[in-house]
Amino acid sequence: MVMAVAMLLVIPCVSDSFQTTMLFVMRGAADGLFQAAYVYTSEVYPSSIRGLGLGWCASLSRLGGMITPFVAQVLSQVSVLAALAVYALAAVALAAIAFTLEIETAGRPMFADV
């Protein structure tokens, strides 16, 4: 969330090469957080619905992978702020969702069914 706000404040004031670099850094951060979601969901959800959840997660990540080149290249030609706003809004929305995850899995048993 901090990175999203910082990007909206800093990017208009810097060079094109820095803008491109930071767009790819944001994409890399999103990929890393997606991998963390795999670890978290495998501990929280029962085996009977875990596959369905991970399938949806993988499908949506593919959709994001298809949209990212459009945002990074095409939309940034129109407006750099618009391209960064897409990433920033996604980061803020997902951070808000992540804060609602209250389950701590340390020391809890893993269930096979619902």
PDB file as gemmi writes it, atoms N, CA and C in Angstrom:
CRYST1    1.000    1.000    1.000  90.00  90.00  90.00 P 1                      
ATOM      1  N   MET A   1       0.823  -1.163   0.000  1.00  0.00           N  
ATOM      2  CA  MET A   1       0.000   0.000   0.000  1.00  0.00           C  
ATOM      3  C   MET A   1       0.886   1.252   0.000  1.00  0.00           C  
ATOM      4  N   VAL A   2       1.933   1.216   0.761  1.00  0.00           N  
ATOM      5  CA  VAL A   2       2.859   2.349   0.807  1.00  0.00           C  
ATOM      6  C   VAL A   2       3.503   2.550  -0.560  1.00  0.00           C  
ATOM      7  N   MET A   3       3.862   1.452  -1.217  1.00  0.00           N  
ATOM      8  CA  MET A   3       4.474   1.566  -2.538  1.00  0.00           C  
ATOM      9  C   MET A   3       3.504   2.174  -3.540  1.00  0.00           C  
ATOM     10  N   ALA A   4       2.241   1.811  -3.455  1.00  0.00           N  
ATOM     11  CA  ALA A   4       1.247   2.354  -4.380  1.00  0.00           C  
ATOM     12  C   ALA A   4       1.126   3.859  -4.230  1.00  0.00           C  
ATOM     13  N   VAL A   5       1.062   4.332  -3.016  1.00  0.00           N  
ATOM     14  CA  VAL A   5       0.967   5.772  -2.776  1.00  0.00           C  
ATOM     15  C   VAL A   5       2.249   6.464  -3.216  1.00  0.00           C  
ATOM     16  N   ALA A   6       3.389   5.871  -2.909  1.00  0.00           N  
ATOM     17  CA  ALA A   6       4.664   6.462  -3.301  1.00  0.00           C  
ATOM     18  C   ALA A   6       4.792   6.552  -4.812  1.00  0.00           C  
ATOM     19  N   MET A   7       4.321   5.550  -5.516  1.00  0.00           N  
ATOM     20  CA  MET A   7       4.417   5.567  -6.970  1.00  0.00           C  
ATOM     21  C   MET A   7       3.587   6.705  -7.565  1.00  0.00           C  
ATOM     22  N   LEU A   8       2.409   6.916  -7.025  1.00  0.00           N  
ATOM     23  CA  LEU A   8       1.575   7.998  -7.548  1.00  0.00           C  
ATOM     24  C   LEU A   8       2.188   9.369  -7.278  1.00  0.00           C  
ATOM     25  N   LEU A   9       2.957   9.489  -6.208  1.00  0.00           N  
ATOM     26  CA  LEU A   9       3.570  10.770  -5.886  1.00  0.00           C  
ATOM     27  C   LEU A   9       4.904  10.994  -6.596  1.00  0.00           C  
ATOM     28  N   VAL A  10       5.664   9.929  -6.819  1.00  0.00           N  
ATOM     29  CA  VAL A  10       7.028  10.063  -7.322  1.00  0.00           C  
ATOM     30  C   VAL A  10       7.122   9.968  -8.839  1.00  0.00           C  
ATOM     31  N   ILE A  11       6.366   9.093  -9.447  1.00  0.00           N  
ATOM     32  CA  ILE A  11       6.541   8.791 -10.864  1.00  0.00           C  
ATOM     33  C   ILE A  11       6.424  10.001 -11.790  1.00  0.00           C  
ATOM     34  N   PRO A  12       5.470  10.903 -11.619  1.00  0.00           N  
ATOM     35  CA  PRO A  12       5.399  12.028 -12.561  1.00  0.00           C  
ATOM     36  C   PRO A  12       6.645  12.922 -12.551  1.00  0.00           C  
ATOM     37  N   CYS A  13       7.468  12.798 -11.545  1.00  0.00           N  
ATOM     38  CA  CYS A  13       8.619  13.689 -11.401  1.00  0.00           C  
ATOM     39  C   CYS A  13       9.930  13.078 -11.871  1.00  0.00           C  
ATOM     40  N   VAL A  14       9.924  11.886 -12.424  1.00  0.00           N  
ATOM     41  CA  VAL A  14      11.178  11.209 -12.758  1.00  0.00           C  
ATOM     42  C   VAL A  14      11.211  10.800 -14.225  1.00  0.00           C  
ATOM     43  N   SER A  15      12.319  10.187 -14.620  1.00  0.00           N  
ATOM     44  CA  SER A  15      12.543   9.832 -16.019  1.00  0.00           C  
ATOM     45  C   SER A  15      11.707   8.633 -16.465  1.00  0.00           C  
ATOM     46  N   ASP A  16      11.621   8.457 -17.781  1.00  0.00           N  
ATOM     47  CA  ASP A  16      10.872   7.342 -18.351  1.00  0.00           C  
ATOM     48  C   ASP A  16      11.477   5.993 -17.976  1.00  0.00           C  
ATOM     49  N   SER A  17      12.807   5.913 -17.946  1.00  0.00           N  
ATOM     50  CA  SER A  17      13.434   4.639 -17.603  1.00  0.00           C  
ATOM     51  C   SER A  17      13.126   4.237 -16.162  1.00  0.00           C  
ATOM     52  N   PHE A  18      13.074   5.206 -15.259  1.00  0.00           N  
ATOM     53  CA  PHE A  18      12.722   4.908 -13.869  1.00  0.00           C  
ATOM     54  C   PHE A  18      11.262   4.481 -13.774  1.00  0.00           C  
ATOM     55  N   GLN A  19      10.395   5.119 -14.536  1.00  0.00           N  
ATOM     56  CA  GLN A  19       8.991   4.747 -14.543  1.00  0.00           C  
ATOM     57  C   GLN A  19       8.816   3.292 -14.979  1.00  0.00           C  
ATOM     58  N   THR A  20       9.485   2.928 -16.063  1.00  0.00           N  
ATOM     59  CA  THR A  20       9.396   1.556 -16.568  1.00  0.00           C  
ATOM     60  C   THR A  20       9.947   0.569 -15.554  1.00  0.00           C  
ATOM     61  N   THR A  21      11.065   0.907 -14.947  1.00  0.00           N  
ATOM     62  CA  THR A  21      11.660   0.037 -13.932  1.00  0.00           C  
ATOM     63  C   THR A  21      10.705  -0.176 -12.769  1.00  0.00           C  
ATOM     64  N   MET A  22      10.103   0.881 -12.304  1.00  0.00           N  
ATOM     65  CA  MET A  22       9.206   0.762 -11.158  1.00  0.00           C  
ATOM     66  C   MET A  22       7.928  -0.002 -11.507  1.00  0.00           C  
ATOM     67  N   LEU A  23       7.440   0.114 -12.739  1.00  0.00           N  
ATOM     68  CA  LEU A  23       6.286  -0.682 -13.152  1.00  0.00           C  
ATOM     69  C   LEU A  23       6.615  -2.170 -13.072  1.00  0.00           C  
ATOM     70  N   PHE A  24       7.804  -2.548 -13.507  1.00  0.00           N  
ATOM     71  CA  PHE A  24       8.185  -3.953 -13.445  1.00  0.00           C  
ATOM     72  C   PHE A  24       8.475  -4.405 -12.012  1.00  0.00           C  
ATOM     73  N   VAL A  25       8.950  -3.504 -11.160  1.00  0.00           N  
ATOM     74  CA  VAL A  25       9.132  -3.834  -9.745  1.00  0.00           C  
ATOM     75  C   VAL A  25       7.773  -4.118  -9.106  1.00  0.00           C  
ATOM     76  N   MET A  26       6.789  -3.296  -9.444  1.00  0.00           N  
ATOM     77  CA  MET A  26       5.445  -3.512  -8.903  1.00  0.00           C  
ATOM     78  C   MET A  26       4.876  -4.844  -9.389  1.00  0.00           C  
ATOM     79  N   ARG A  27       5.139  -5.179 -10.635  1.00  0.00           N  
ATOM     80  CA  ARG A  27       4.667  -6.468 -11.163  1.00  0.00           C  
ATOM     81  C   ARG A  27       5.354  -7.621 -10.431  1.00  0.00           C  
ATOM     82  N   GLY A  28       6.638  -7.491 -10.193  1.00  0.00           N  
ATOM     83  CA  GLY A  28       7.360  -8.524  -9.450  1.00  0.00           C  
ATOM     84  C   GLY A  28       6.847  -8.684  -8.030  1.00  0.00           C  
ATOM     85  N   ALA A  29       6.520  -7.565  -7.391  1.00  0.00           N  
ATOM     86  CA  ALA A  29       5.964  -7.629  -6.039  1.00  0.00           C  
ATOM     87  C   ALA A  29       4.623  -8.350  -6.048  1.00  0.00           C  
ATOM     88  N   ALA A  30       3.824  -8.088  -7.054  1.00  0.00           N  
ATOM     89  CA  ALA A  30       2.533  -8.768  -7.165  1.00  0.00           C  
ATOM     90  C   ALA A  30       2.723 -10.276  -7.355  1.00  0.00           C  
ATOM     91  N   ASP A  31       3.698 -10.657  -8.154  1.00  0.00           N  
ATOM     92  CA  ASP A  31       3.980 -12.087  -8.347  1.00  0.00           C  
ATOM     93  C   ASP A  31       4.441 -12.747  -7.052  1.00  0.00           C  
ATOM     94  N   GLY A  32       5.265 -12.060  -6.297  1.00  0.00           N  
ATOM     95  CA  GLY A  32       5.734 -12.606  -5.019  1.00  0.00           C  
ATOM     96  C   GLY A  32       4.607 -12.785  -4.030  1.00  0.00           C  
ATOM     97  N   LEU A  33       3.712 -11.817  -3.986  1.00  0.00           N  
ATOM     98  CA  LEU A  33       2.577 -11.927  -3.075  1.00  0.00           C  
ATOM     99  C   LEU A  33       1.620 -13.033  -3.499  1.00  0.00           C  
ATOM    100  N   PHE A  34       1.532 -13.272  -4.796  1.00  0.00           N  
ATOM    101  CA  PHE A  34       0.708 -14.371  -5.281  1.00  0.00           C  
ATOM    102  C   PHE A  34       1.249 -15.710  -4.780  1.00  0.00           C  
ATOM    103  N   GLN A  35       2.550 -15.856  -4.762  1.00  0.00           N  
ATOM    104  CA  GLN A  35       3.149 -17.093  -4.251  1.00  0.00           C  
ATOM    105  C   GLN A  35       2.864 -17.260  -2.758  1.00  0.00           C  
ATOM    106  N   ALA A  36       2.856 -16.169  -2.033  1.00  0.00           N  
ATOM    107  CA  ALA A  36       2.516 -16.230  -0.610  1.00  0.00           C  
ATOM    108  C   ALA A  36       1.066 -16.673  -0.425  1.00  0.00           C  
ATOM    109  N   ALA A  37       0.206 -16.296  -1.342  1.00  0.00           N  
ATOM    110  CA  ALA A  37      -1.206 -16.719  -1.270  1.00  0.00           C  
ATOM    111  C   ALA A  37      -1.315 -18.232  -1.402  1.00  0.00           C  
ATOM    112  N   TYR A  38      -0.478 -18.850  -2.222  1.00  0.00           N  
ATOM    113  CA  TYR A  38      -0.483 -20.307  -2.340  1.00  0.00           C  
ATOM    114  C   TYR A  38      -0.175 -20.959  -0.990  1.00  0.00           C  
ATOM    115  N   VAL A  39       0.812 -20.465  -0.304  1.00  0.00           N  
ATOM    116  CA  VAL A  39       1.196 -21.030   0.990  1.00  0.00           C  
ATOM    117  C   VAL A  39       0.087 -20.832   2.005  1.00  0.00           C  
ATOM    118  N   TYR A  40      -0.490 -19.655   2.045  1.00  0.00           N  
ATOM    119  CA  TYR A  40      -1.527 -19.341   3.023  1.00  0.00           C  
ATOM    120  C   TYR A  40      -2.778 -20.181   2.790  1.00  0.00           C  
ATOM    121  N   THR A  41      -3.247 -20.270   1.556  1.00  0.00           N  
ATOM    122  CA  THR A  41      -4.486 -20.997   1.288  1.00  0.00           C  
ATOM    123  C   THR A  41      -4.336 -22.491   1.530  1.00  0.00           C  
ATOM    124  N   SER A  42      -3.167 -23.027   1.308  1.00  0.00           N  
ATOM    125  CA  SER A  42      -2.998 -24.462   1.541  1.00  0.00           C  
ATOM    126  C   SER A  42      -3.052 -24.809   3.021  1.00  0.00           C  
ATOM    127  N   GLU A  43      -2.798 -23.848   3.887  1.00  0.00           N  
ATOM    128  CA  GLU A  43      -2.871 -24.094   5.326  1.00  0.00           C  
ATOM    129  C   GLU A  43      -4.251 -23.802   5.904  1.00  0.00           C  
ATOM    130  N   VAL A  44      -4.985 -22.885   5.306  1.00  0.00           N  
ATOM    131  CA  VAL A  44      -6.239 -22.425   5.878  1.00  0.00           C  
ATOM    132  C   VAL A  44      -7.441 -23.266   5.442  1.00  0.00           C  
ATOM    133  N   TYR A  45      -7.505 -23.600   4.168  1.00  0.00           N  
ATOM    134  CA  TYR A  45      -8.703 -24.251   3.649  1.00  0.00           C  
ATOM    135  C   TYR A  45      -8.575 -25.769   3.641  1.00  0.00           C  
ATOM    136  N   PRO A  46      -9.704 -26.482   3.857  1.00  0.00           N  
ATOM    137  CA  PRO A  46      -9.691 -27.942   3.817  1.00  0.00           C  
ATOM    138  C   PRO A  46      -9.349 -28.468   2.421  1.00  0.00           C  
ATOM    139  N   SER A  47      -8.830 -29.680   2.368  1.00  0.00           N  
ATOM    140  CA  SER A  47      -8.393 -30.272   1.106  1.00  0.00           C  
ATOM    141  C   SER A  47      -9.507 -30.366   0.078  1.00  0.00           C  
ATOM    142  N   SER A  48     -10.749 -30.570   0.522  1.00  0.00           N  
ATOM    143  CA  SER A  48     -11.847 -30.756  -0.424  1.00  0.00           C  
ATOM    144  C   SER A  48     -12.155 -29.503  -1.239  1.00  0.00           C  
ATOM    145  N   ILE A  49     -11.853 -28.319  -0.736  1.00  0.00           N  
ATOM    146  CA  ILE A  49     -12.102 -27.096  -1.507  1.00  0.00           C  
ATOM    147  C   ILE A  49     -10.821 -26.350  -1.871  1.00  0.00           C  
ATOM    148  N   ARG A  50      -9.700 -26.830  -1.407  1.00  0.00           N  
ATOM    149  CA  ARG A  50      -8.421 -26.158  -1.664  1.00  0.00           C  
ATOM    150  C   ARG A  50      -8.100 -26.112  -3.149  1.00  0.00           C  
ATOM    151  N   GLY A  51      -8.321 -27.203  -3.850  1.00  0.00           N  
ATOM    152  CA  GLY A  51      -8.034 -27.257  -5.287  1.00  0.00           C  
ATOM    153  C   GLY A  51      -8.864 -26.266  -6.075  1.00  0.00           C  
ATOM    154  N   LEU A  52     -10.138 -26.148  -5.724  1.00  0.00           N  
ATOM    155  CA  LEU A  52     -11.007 -25.191  -6.403  1.00  0.00           C  
ATOM    156  C   LEU A  52     -10.525 -23.759  -6.176  1.00  0.00           C  
ATOM    157  N   GLY A  53     -10.178 -23.442  -4.952  1.00  0.00           N  
ATOM    158  CA  GLY A  53      -9.694 -22.101  -4.639  1.00  0.00           C  
ATOM    159  C   GLY A  53      -8.392 -21.775  -5.342  1.00  0.00           C  
ATOM    160  N   LEU A  54      -7.468 -22.729  -5.342  1.00  0.00           N  
ATOM    161  CA  LEU A  54      -6.191 -22.496  -6.018  1.00  0.00           C  
ATOM    162  C   LEU A  54      -6.378 -22.408  -7.526  1.00  0.00           C  
ATOM    163  N   GLY A  55      -7.339 -23.151  -8.066  1.00  0.00           N  
ATOM    164  CA  GLY A  55      -7.641 -23.066  -9.496  1.00  0.00           C  
ATOM    165  C   GLY A  55      -8.149 -21.682  -9.877  1.00  0.00           C  
ATOM    166  N   TRP A  56      -9.059 -21.154  -9.062  1.00  0.00           N  
ATOM    167  CA  TRP A  56      -9.548 -19.796  -9.309  1.00  0.00           C  
ATOM    168  C   TRP A  56      -8.414 -18.782  -9.194  1.00  0.00           C  
ATOM    169  N   CYS A  57      -7.583 -18.960  -8.210  1.00  0.00           N  
ATOM    170  CA  CYS A  57      -6.466 -18.044  -7.990  1.00  0.00           C  
ATOM    171  C   CYS A  57      -5.517 -18.076  -9.195  1.00  0.00           C  
ATOM    172  N   ALA A  58      -5.219 -19.265  -9.690  1.00  0.00           N  
ATOM    173  CA  ALA A  58      -4.337 -19.397 -10.847  1.00  0.00           C  
ATOM    174  C   ALA A  58      -4.972 -18.788 -12.093  1.00  0.00           C  
ATOM    175  N   SER A  59      -6.270 -18.981 -12.256  1.00  0.00           N  
ATOM    176  CA  SER A  59      -6.963 -18.419 -13.422  1.00  0.00           C  
ATOM    177  C   SER A  59      -6.939 -16.897 -13.400  1.00  0.00           C  
ATOM    178  N   LEU A  60      -7.206 -16.325 -12.245  1.00  0.00           N  
ATOM    179  CA  LEU A  60      -7.185 -14.866 -12.142  1.00  0.00           C  
ATOM    180  C   LEU A  60      -5.777 -14.309 -12.310  1.00  0.00           C  
ATOM    181  N   SER A  61      -4.770 -15.078 -11.896  1.00  0.00           N  
ATOM    182  CA  SER A  61      -3.401 -14.611 -12.096  1.00  0.00           C  
ATOM    183  C   SER A  61      -3.049 -14.590 -13.573  1.00  0.00           C  
ATOM    184  N   ARG A  62      -3.570 -15.555 -14.322  1.00  0.00           N  
ATOM    185  CA  ARG A  62      -3.343 -15.569 -15.776  1.00  0.00           C  
ATOM    186  C   ARG A  62      -4.003 -14.353 -16.418  1.00  0.00           C  
ATOM    187  N   LEU A  63      -5.199 -14.019 -15.954  1.00  0.00           N  
ATOM    188  CA  LEU A  63      -5.883 -12.833 -16.460  1.00  0.00           C  
ATOM    189  C   LEU A  63      -5.048 -11.586 -16.168  1.00  0.00           C  
ATOM    190  N   GLY A  64      -4.528 -11.490 -14.960  1.00  0.00           N  
ATOM    191  CA  GLY A  64      -3.660 -10.367 -14.619  1.00  0.00           C  
ATOM    192  C   GLY A  64      -2.406 -10.333 -15.465  1.00  0.00           C  
ATOM    193  N   GLY A  65      -1.869 -11.511 -15.771  1.00  0.00           N  
ATOM    194  CA  GLY A  65      -0.687 -11.588 -16.632  1.00  0.00           C  
ATOM    195  C   GLY A  65      -0.963 -11.118 -18.049  1.00  0.00           C  
ATOM    196  N   MET A  66      -2.206 -11.289 -18.503  1.00  0.00           N  
ATOM    197  CA  MET A  66      -2.565 -10.807 -19.835  1.00  0.00           C  
ATOM    198  C   MET A  66      -2.816  -9.300 -19.836  1.00  0.00           C  
ATOM    199  N   ILE A  67      -3.317  -8.774 -18.738  1.00  0.00           N  
ATOM    200  CA  ILE A  67      -3.639  -7.353 -18.664  1.00  0.00           C  
ATOM    201  C   ILE A  67      -2.398  -6.494 -18.415  1.00  0.00           C  
ATOM    202  N   THR A  68      -1.424  -7.028 -17.689  1.00  0.00           N  
ATOM    203  CA  THR A  68      -0.245  -6.247 -17.316  1.00  0.00           C  
ATOM    204  C   THR A  68       0.515  -5.659 -18.506  1.00  0.00           C  
ATOM    205  N   PRO A  69       0.782  -6.415 -19.585  1.00  0.00           N  
ATOM    206  CA  PRO A  69       1.476  -5.778 -20.713  1.00  0.00           C  
ATOM    207  C   PRO A  69       0.680  -4.621 -21.316  1.00  0.00           C  
ATOM    208  N   PHE A  70      -0.632  -4.761 -21.352  1.00  0.00           N  
ATOM    209  CA  PHE A  70      -1.464  -3.662 -21.851  1.00  0.00           C  
ATOM    210  C   PHE A  70      -1.291  -2.427 -20.991  1.00  0.00           C  
ATOM    211  N   VAL A  71      -1.365  -2.611 -19.687  1.00  0.00           N  
ATOM    212  CA  VAL A  71      -1.240  -1.475 -18.765  1.00  0.00           C  
ATOM    213  C   VAL A  71       0.152  -0.867 -18.858  1.00  0.00           C  
ATOM    214  N   ALA A  72       1.178  -1.716 -18.836  1.00  0.00           N  
ATOM    215  CA  ALA A  72       2.557  -1.225 -18.792  1.00  0.00           C  
ATOM    216  C   ALA A  72       2.987  -0.558 -20.089  1.00  0.00           C  
ATOM    217  N   GLN A  73       2.482  -1.006 -21.227  1.00  0.00           N  
ATOM    218  CA  GLN A  73       2.960  -0.463 -22.494  1.00  0.00           C  
ATOM    219  C   GLN A  73       1.945   0.443 -23.182  1.00  0.00           C  
ATOM    220  N   VAL A  74       0.740  -0.054 -23.379  1.00  0.00           N  
ATOM    221  CA  VAL A  74      -0.236   0.702 -24.148  1.00  0.00           C  
ATOM    222  C   VAL A  74      -0.801   1.867 -23.352  1.00  0.00           C  
ATOM    223  N   LEU A  75      -1.262   1.588 -22.139  1.00  0.00           N  
ATOM    224  CA  LEU A  75      -1.875   2.648 -21.344  1.00  0.00           C  
ATOM    225  C   LEU A  75      -0.865   3.703 -20.917  1.00  0.00           C  
ATOM    226  N   SER A  76       0.383   3.308 -20.714  1.00  0.00           N  
ATOM    227  CA  SER A  76       1.391   4.297 -20.320  1.00  0.00           C  
ATOM    228  C   SER A  76       1.730   5.251 -21.461  1.00  0.00           C  
ATOM    229  N   GLN A  77       1.455   4.851 -22.703  1.00  0.00           N  
ATOM    230  CA  GLN A  77       1.638   5.773 -23.829  1.00  0.00           C  
ATOM    231  C   GLN A  77       0.581   6.870 -23.809  1.00  0.00           C  
ATOM    232  N   VAL A  78      -0.607   6.532 -23.314  1.00  0.00           N  
ATOM    233  CA  VAL A  78      -1.690   7.509 -23.214  1.00  0.00           C  
ATOM    234  C   VAL A  78      -1.472   8.414 -22.006  1.00  0.00           C  
ATOM    235  N   SER A  79      -1.271   7.779 -20.851  1.00  0.00           N  
ATOM    236  CA  SER A  79      -1.062   8.535 -19.617  1.00  0.00           C  
ATOM    237  C   SER A  79      -0.325   7.658 -18.613  1.00  0.00           C  
ATOM    238  N   VAL A  80       0.810   8.123 -18.170  1.00  0.00           N  
ATOM    239  CA  VAL A  80       1.585   7.380 -17.178  1.00  0.00           C  
ATOM    240  C   VAL A  80       0.815   7.298 -15.869  1.00  0.00           C  
ATOM    241  N   LEU A  81       0.149   8.370 -15.511  1.00  0.00           N  
ATOM    242  CA  LEU A  81      -0.626   8.360 -14.275  1.00  0.00           C  
ATOM    243  C   LEU A  81      -1.766   7.362 -14.330  1.00  0.00           C  
ATOM    244  N   ALA A  82      -2.390   7.219 -15.485  1.00  0.00           N  
ATOM    245  CA  ALA A  82      -3.472   6.237 -15.611  1.00  0.00           C  
ATOM    246  C   ALA A  82      -2.926   4.823 -15.443  1.00  0.00           C  
ATOM    247  N   ALA A  83      -1.778   4.544 -16.038  1.00  0.00           N  
ATOM    248  CA  ALA A  83      -1.169   3.218 -15.902  1.00  0.00           C  
ATOM    249  C   ALA A  83      -0.807   2.942 -14.448  1.00  0.00           C  
ATOM    250  N   LEU A  84      -0.220   3.917 -13.795  1.00  0.00           N  
ATOM    251  CA  LEU A  84       0.166   3.733 -12.401  1.00  0.00           C  
ATOM    252  C   LEU A  84      -1.047   3.670 -11.493  1.00  0.00           C  
ATOM    253  N   ALA A  85      -2.093   4.375 -11.847  1.00  0.00           N  
ATOM    254  CA  ALA A  85      -3.310   4.348 -11.034  1.00  0.00           C  
ATOM    255  C   ALA A  85      -3.926   2.959 -11.027  1.00  0.00           C  
ATOM    256  N   VAL A  86      -3.853   2.254 -12.146  1.00  0.00           N  
ATOM    257  CA  VAL A  86      -4.375   0.884 -12.201  1.00  0.00           C  
ATOM    258  C   VAL A  86      -3.625   0.005 -11.208  1.00  0.00           C  
ATOM    259  N   TYR A  87      -2.300   0.073 -11.224  1.00  0.00           N  
ATOM    260  CA  TYR A  87      -1.506  -0.717 -10.284  1.00  0.00           C  
ATOM    261  C   TYR A  87      -1.739  -0.279  -8.844  1.00  0.00           C  
ATOM    262  N   ALA A  88      -1.781   1.021  -8.629  1.00  0.00           N  
ATOM    263  CA  ALA A  88      -1.945   1.539  -7.274  1.00  0.00           C  
ATOM    264  C   ALA A  88      -3.307   1.168  -6.698  1.00  0.00           C  
ATOM    265  N   LEU A  89      -4.357   1.298  -7.495  1.00  0.00           N  
ATOM    266  CA  LEU A  89      -5.692   0.940  -7.014  1.00  0.00           C  
ATOM    267  C   LEU A  89      -5.800  -0.555  -6.722  1.00  0.00           C  
ATOM    268  N   ALA A  90      -5.191  -1.368  -7.569  1.00  0.00           N  
ATOM    269  CA  ALA A  90      -5.185  -2.813  -7.313  1.00  0.00           C  
ATOM    270  C   ALA A  90      -4.430  -3.119  -6.023  1.00  0.00           C  
ATOM    271  N   ALA A  91      -3.305  -2.462  -5.818  1.00  0.00           N  
ATOM    272  CA  ALA A  91      -2.521  -2.699  -4.602  1.00  0.00           C  
ATOM    273  C   ALA A  91      -3.281  -2.282  -3.354  1.00  0.00           C  
ATOM    274  N   VAL A  92      -3.954  -1.141  -3.410  1.00  0.00           N  
ATOM    275  CA  VAL A  92      -4.715  -0.668  -2.255  1.00  0.00           C  
ATOM    276  C   VAL A  92      -5.892  -1.597  -1.972  1.00  0.00           C  
ATOM    277  N   ALA A  93      -6.612  -1.999  -3.018  1.00  0.00           N  
ATOM    278  CA  ALA A  93      -7.756  -2.892  -2.830  1.00  0.00           C  
ATOM    279  C   ALA A  93      -7.324  -4.244  -2.256  1.00  0.00           C  
ATOM    280  N   LEU A  94      -6.249  -4.799  -2.775  1.00  0.00           N  
ATOM    281  CA  LEU A  94      -5.775  -6.100  -2.284  1.00  0.00           C  
ATOM    282  C   LEU A  94      -5.190  -6.002  -0.883  1.00  0.00           C  
ATOM    283  N   ALA A  95      -4.588  -4.874  -0.555  1.00  0.00           N  
ATOM    284  CA  ALA A  95      -4.092  -4.687   0.812  1.00  0.00           C  
ATOM    285  C   ALA A  95      -5.256  -4.645   1.790  1.00  0.00           C  
ATOM    286  N   ALA A  96      -6.330  -3.977   1.408  1.00  0.00           N  
ATOM    287  CA  ALA A  96      -7.517  -3.929   2.264  1.00  0.00           C  
ATOM    288  C   ALA A  96      -8.105  -5.323   2.462  1.00  0.00           C  
ATOM    289  N   ILE A  97      -8.130  -6.110   1.399  1.00  0.00           N  
ATOM    290  CA  ILE A  97      -8.628  -7.484   1.514  1.00  0.00           C  
ATOM    291  C   ILE A  97      -7.705  -8.315   2.396  1.00  0.00           C  
ATOM    292  N   ALA A  98      -6.398  -8.139   2.243  1.00  0.00           N  
ATOM    293  CA  ALA A  98      -5.442  -8.907   3.041  1.00  0.00           C  
ATOM    294  C   ALA A  98      -5.571  -8.615   4.531  1.00  0.00           C  
ATOM    295  N   PHE A  99      -5.924  -7.393   4.861  1.00  0.00           N  
ATOM    296  CA  PHE A  99      -6.095  -7.049   6.277  1.00  0.00           C  
ATOM    297  C   PHE A  99      -7.289  -7.748   6.909  1.00  0.00           C  
ATOM    298  N   THR A 100      -8.198  -8.267   6.095  1.00  0.00           N  
ATOM    299  CA  THR A 100      -9.357  -8.990   6.638  1.00  0.00           C  
ATOM    300  C   THR A 100      -9.040 -10.447   6.942  1.00  0.00           C  
ATOM    301  N   LEU A 101      -7.882 -10.931   6.529  1.00  0.00           N  
ATOM    302  CA  LEU A 101      -7.493 -12.320   6.807  1.00  0.00           C  
ATOM    303  C   LEU A 101      -7.039 -12.414   8.258  1.00  0.00           C  
ATOM    304  N   GLU A 102      -7.870 -13.026   9.071  1.00  0.00           N  
ATOM    305  CA  GLU A 102      -7.595 -13.056  10.508  1.00  0.00           C  
ATOM    306  C   GLU A 102      -7.103 -14.409  11.006  1.00  0.00           C  
ATOM    307  N   ILE A 103      -7.032 -15.386  10.146  1.00  0.00           N  
ATOM    308  CA  ILE A 103      -6.717 -16.736  10.599  1.00  0.00           C  
ATOM    309  C   ILE A 103      -5.213 -16.914  10.764  1.00  0.00           C  
ATOM    310  N   GLU A 104      -4.815 -17.271  11.946  1.00  0.00           N  
ATOM    311  CA  GLU A 104      -3.416 -17.652  12.211  1.00  0.00           C  
ATOM    312  C   GLU A 104      -3.370 -19.166  12.233  1.00  0.00           C  
ATOM    313  N   THR A 105      -2.509 -19.757  11.431  1.00  0.00           N  
ATOM    314  CA  THR A 105      -2.497 -21.210  11.274  1.00  0.00           C  
ATOM    315  C   THR A 105      -1.468 -21.922  12.144  1.00  0.00           C  
ATOM    316  N   ALA A 106      -0.655 -21.213  12.885  1.00  0.00           N  
ATOM    317  CA  ALA A 106       0.382 -21.860  13.699  1.00  0.00           C  
ATOM    318  C   ALA A 106      -0.258 -22.735  14.774  1.00  0.00           C  
ATOM    319  N   GLY A 107       0.126 -23.999  14.775  1.00  0.00           N  
ATOM    320  CA  GLY A 107      -0.333 -24.937  15.797  1.00  0.00           C  
ATOM    321  C   GLY A 107      -1.743 -25.475  15.592  1.00  0.00           C  
ATOM    322  N   ARG A 108      -2.383 -25.146  14.481  1.00  0.00           N  
ATOM    323  CA  ARG A 108      -3.738 -25.634  14.225  1.00  0.00           C  
ATOM    324  C   ARG A 108      -3.684 -26.853  13.326  1.00  0.00           C  
ATOM    325  N   PRO A 109      -4.627 -27.794  13.501  1.00  0.00           N  
ATOM    326  CA  PRO A 109      -4.643 -28.978  12.624  1.00  0.00           C  
ATOM    327  C   PRO A 109      -5.160 -28.614  11.237  1.00  0.00           C  
ATOM    328  N   MET A 110      -4.703 -29.375  10.230  1.00  0.00           N  
ATOM    329  CA  MET A 110      -5.192 -29.193   8.870  1.00  0.00           C  
ATOM    330  C   MET A 110      -6.322 -30.186   8.627  1.00  0.00           C  
ATOM    331  N   PHE A 111      -7.432 -29.704   8.077  1.00  0.00           N  
ATOM    332  CA  PHE A 111      -8.606 -30.533   7.859  1.00  0.00           C  
ATOM    333  C   PHE A 111      -8.640 -31.077   6.448  1.00  0.00           C  
ATOM    334  N   ALA A 112      -9.178 -32.283   6.285  1.00  0.00           N  
ATOM    335  CA  ALA A 112      -9.286 -32.902   4.974  1.00  0.00           C  
ATOM    336  C   ALA A 112     -10.600 -32.550   4.297  1.00  0.00           C  
ATOM    337  N   ASP A 113     -11.647 -32.246   5.059  1.00  0.00           N  
ATOM    338  CA  ASP A 113     -12.919 -31.896   4.444  1.00  0.00           C  
ATOM    339  C   ASP A 113     -13.579 -30.764   5.233  1.00  0.00           C  
ATOM    340  N   VAL A 114     -14.650 -30.236   4.643  1.00  0.00           N  
ATOM    341  CA  VAL A 114     -15.318 -29.068   5.215  1.00  0.00           C  
ATOM    342  C   VAL A 114     -16.069 -29.408   6.462  1.00  0.00           C  
TER     343      VAL A 114                                                      
END                                                                             
